[in-house]
């Protein structure tokens, strides 16, 4: 059985700035961090189809500190999709929609989740990260 996480976030920003925050490795490092330690995660992400990337941080007793992925879809500034592997291999798809009044909707879909505990963990993690993303967008 495979579960899917589906979340929406609204940000007061431009679609171009939000796209950069999702695709620029230095901006990603400002909001994607180790949830347990708060430490930034180094990454070599590039929005290029076929690019293999890695996010890394200090390992913990529960996790080796590495997330690996491959970029699958780059449709700037509307859609970004990649694999996300850390124990399990998931598919992450971001869809950006320009709303009116300077707001942008960011839709996250994460598929391939194996159980309810992993689903709850993913929901918690992305919720925290997308809160940090909001701070980055305000800078």
C-alpha positions as CSV (number, residue, x, y, z in Angstrom):
1,X,0.0,0.0,0.0
2,X,1.3,3.4,-0.9
3,X,0.2,6.6,0.8
4,X,0.2,10.2,-0.6
5,X,0.8,13.4,1.3
6,X,-0.9,16.5,-0.3
7,X,-0.3,19.9,1.3
8,X,-1.0,23.5,0.1
9,X,0.8,26.6,1.4
10,X,0.1,30.2,0.4
11,X,2.9,32.8,0.4
12,X,2.9,36.6,-0.1
13,X,5.7,36.6,-2.8
14,X,6.2,36.4,-6.5
15,X,6.1,33.1,-8.4
16,X,9.7,33.7,-9.6
17,X,11.0,34.2,-6.0
18,X,9.2,31.1,-4.8
19,X,10.6,29.1,-7.8
20,X,14.1,30.3,-6.8
21,X,13.6,29.2,-3.2
22,X,12.7,25.7,-4.5
23,X,15.5,25.4,-7.1
24,X,18.5,27.5,-6.0
25,X,20.8,25.4,-3.8
26,X,21.9,28.3,-1.6
27,X,18.2,29.3,-1.0
28,X,17.3,25.7,-0.3
29,X,20.0,25.5,2.4
30,X,18.2,28.3,4.2
31,X,15.0,26.5,4.8
32,X,15.7,22.7,4.3
33,X,17.5,21.8,7.5
34,X,17.8,18.9,9.9
35,X,14.5,18.9,11.8
36,X,16.1,17.4,14.9
37,X,19.1,19.7,15.2
38,X,18.1,22.8,13.2
39,X,21.4,22.5,11.3
40,X,21.4,23.6,7.7
41,X,21.6,20.8,5.1
42,X,24.3,21.1,2.4
43,X,23.0,20.3,-1.0
44,X,24.0,20.3,-4.7
45,X,20.5,20.7,-6.1
46,X,20.2,21.9,-9.7
47,X,16.9,22.3,-11.6
48,X,18.1,20.2,-14.5
49,X,16.2,17.0,-15.6
50,X,18.4,14.0,-14.8
51,X,20.6,15.7,-12.3
52,X,21.3,13.5,-9.2
53,X,21.5,15.5,-6.0
54,X,22.1,15.0,-2.3
55,X,21.1,16.9,0.9
56,X,23.4,16.1,3.8
57,X,23.7,16.9,7.5
58,X,25.1,15.4,10.6
59,X,23.9,11.8,11.1
60,X,21.8,10.9,14.1
61,X,21.3,7.6,15.8
62,X,18.1,7.2,13.7
63,X,19.3,8.4,10.3
64,X,22.5,8.7,8.2
65,X,21.8,12.4,7.5
66,X,21.6,11.9,3.7
67,X,18.7,12.4,1.3
68,X,19.3,11.5,-2.4
69,X,17.3,12.4,-5.4
70,X,17.0,12.8,-9.1
71,X,15.3,15.7,-10.9
72,X,12.5,14.4,-13.1
73,X,10.5,17.5,-14.2
74,X,11.5,21.2,-14.5
75,X,8.7,23.4,-15.9
76,X,9.8,26.8,-14.6
77,X,8.1,28.5,-12.7
78,X,5.1,26.1,-12.6
79,X,6.2,22.6,-11.7
80,X,9.1,20.8,-10.2
81,X,9.4,17.0,-9.5
82,X,12.1,14.8,-8.2
83,X,12.7,11.6,-6.3
84,X,13.4,11.9,-2.6
85,X,15.2,8.9,-1.0
86,X,16.1,8.5,2.6
87,X,15.3,4.9,3.6
88,X,12.2,4.9,1.3
89,X,12.1,6.3,-2.2
90,X,9.3,8.9,-2.7
91,X,8.3,11.2,-5.5
92,X,8.0,14.9,-4.6
93,X,6.0,17.2,-6.9
94,X,5.7,21.0,-6.3
95,X,3.1,22.9,-8.3
96,X,3.1,26.7,-8.1
97,X,0.1,28.8,-8.9
98,X,0.1,32.6,-9.1
99,X,-3.0,33.8,-7.2
100,X,-4.2,37.4,-7.2
101,X,-3.1,40.1,-4.8
102,X,0.6,39.1,-4.7
103,X,0.0,35.6,-3.3
104,X,1.3,32.3,-4.7
105,X,-0.1,28.8,-3.9
106,X,2.5,26.1,-3.4
107,X,1.1,22.6,-3.7
108,X,3.2,19.7,-2.5
109,X,2.5,16.1,-3.4
110,X,4.7,13.3,-1.9
111,X,3.8,9.8,-3.2
112,X,5.2,6.3,-2.3
113,X,4.9,6.6,1.5
114,X,4.8,3.2,3.0
115,X,2.9,3.7,6.3
116,X,1.0,6.1,8.5
117,X,4.0,6.8,10.7
118,X,6.1,7.8,7.7
119,X,3.1,9.9,6.4
120,X,2.8,11.7,9.7
121,X,6.6,12.3,9.8
122,X,6.6,13.7,6.2
123,X,3.6,16.0,7.1
124,X,5.4,17.3,10.2
125,X,8.7,17.8,8.3
126,X,7.3,19.6,5.3
127,X,5.1,21.7,7.7
128,X,8.2,22.9,9.6
129,X,10.3,23.4,6.4
130,X,7.5,25.4,4.6
131,X,7.3,27.6,7.7
132,X,11.0,28.3,7.3
133,X,10.5,28.8,3.6
134,X,8.1,31.6,4.5
135,X,10.8,33.4,6.5
136,X,13.3,33.0,3.6
137,X,10.7,34.6,1.2
138,X,10.2,37.6,3.5
139,X,14.0,38.4,3.4
